[in-house]
Amino acid sequence: MSGRTVVLAVSVLLLMVAVGVLLLTGPGEDDGGAIRLDPTDPVLVADGRRIYREACAACHGAALEGQPNWQQRRADGRLPAPPHDPSGHTWHHPDGVLFALTKQGPAALMKDPAYATDMPGFADVLSDRDILAVLSYIKSTWPAEIRARHDAINARAAGG
C-alpha cells in the first residue's frame, strides 16, 4: 500500500471509531438526549436555510452539493467538504451525531487535534437552535425515502 492509501485508511478508521464511540455513549451532555431534527417546521427550516447560506454554503455548496471529489484527499491530506444532499453520507448518521459533528467539529470528536480537517466546530458561532435549524433544513431537502431511512437510523441509535 502506498503512504497515501495508508493515511486515508487510518483517517477513515479513526472517523468510524469516533462515530461509533459517540453512538455507544449516547447523546452528549449538551443535547440532553433530545436532539431531534424537525424538517417539517417551516420556521425552523427557513431559519436553517438562511444560516446554511451564511455559514455552510461556502464549503458545502449552495445546493448542498459539496466540493468536487469529496471522497479523495487533497494534496494537503484533507478531504473536501462532502455533500449534504442524498448523494452524500450526512443522512447515514443519527441526529445526535450530526449535531455533535457540527457543534464540536470532527477533530474534537475524535479527540485528536492533529486530525486534518477544514470542518471547524461551530459552538462559538452558532447557537444550539441555529445548528438544529441548519440540520433540519438539510433534512428537509431529502426525498421521502431518504428521510425515512434517516428516521430508522435515529430509531436504531435510540435503541428502538
N, C-alpha and C positions, 0 to 999 in steps of 0.2 A: 504494500500500500504506500502511496505517496504521502508526504508530510501533510499536504493539504487535505487529503482524504481522512487521515487520522484526526486532524484538528476538527473537521466537520463532524466526524462520527462522535468524538468526545463531546463536542458542543451540543449536538442533538441529544446525546445520552444525558448530559447534565440538565438540559431543559426538561426532559422527560422525568428525571428524578425529582426536580423541583416541583413540577406539576403534581406528580404522584404524592409527594410529601404533603403538599397543600391539600390534596383530596383526602388523604388519610387523616390529617389532623383536623379537618373540618374548617369551617369559616373562621376568619381571623377575629381578633378582639374588636377591630374597628367596625365590623359589619353586624355584630350581634346575632349572627346566624340567620339574618333575614334578608340577605342580598337577593333581590328578585327584580329582573328587568321587566318593564311593562311597555311592550311595543304597541299597546292599544290605547295608551293615554295620550291624547292629541297634544296636550300642553307640554308634557314631558318630552315627547318626540320632537316637537317644534323647537323646544329649547335645545335638545340634543343636536339637532341638525345645525343650528346656529353655532353652538360651541364646537362641534366637529369641524365646521368650516374654519373657525378661528384657530383651533388648537391642534387639529389632527390631519386635515386635508393636505397640508404641505408635504407630508411624508406618505400618507396612506392613500392619497388621491381624492379629488373632488367627487368622484363616482365610486369611492371605496375600492378602487381597482388595485391599489398597492403599487409598488415600484416594479419595473421590468426585472425579470429573472430573480424574483424574490426568494427562490429556493436555492440559489447559488451564492456562495460567499464572494464578496468583492475582494480586491487585492489587499485591502486593509484588514481582512478577516471577519468583517461584519456582514450580516445578512441584510439585504434591502428590506424595507418595510413591506410586510405581507398585505394582501388584500383583505378587506373585511366583508366582501361580497361572498356569494355562495362558493366561489372558486377557491377561497382561502380556507384556513383552519380555525378561524375565530369561533365558528359555531360548534366546533368539536369540544369546546371547553365549557364547563358549567359557569353559571353567573358569578359565583364567588371567586373563581379563578380569574375570570376576565376582569372583575373589579380589582382584585389584588394586583394583577399584572399592570393595570392602568394606573392605579394609585401608587404602587411602590416601584414599579419597573422590574423587568426581568432580572437584572443583576442583583437587586436587593432580595428578591425571592429566592434566588439561587445561593444567596449569602456568599457571593464571590465578586468582590469589587473589580476583579480583573476580567470578568466576563465582558467580551466585546459586543456592545450593542449601542445603537443610536437611540433606542427607546428609553426615554427618561421616565422616572416616576412623576406623577402629576399631583402628588399630595400637597405641595406648596403652591400649586397653580389653580387647581380645580377643587371645588367642594365635593363631598361625597355625592350630593344630589346632582351636581354637574356631571360627575363620572357616570352615575346611573342614567342620566338623561342621554349622554352620548351613546352608551351601550344600548339603551332602549331604542334610540334612533337607528343604530346599526341593525339591530334585530328586526326592526320594523320594515327594513328593505328586503329581507329574505323572503323567498317564496314560502307558501304554507307548509310544504313538505319539509323544508329545512328547519322552519320554526318548530314543527312537531318533533323532528329528530333532536333538536336542541332541548326541547322540553323534556324528552325522555332522558337525555344526558343529565339534566338537572335532577330529575326524579331518582336516577341511579346514585348520583352524588349525595342526595339527601337520605339515601338508604331506603328508598321506596320503590 
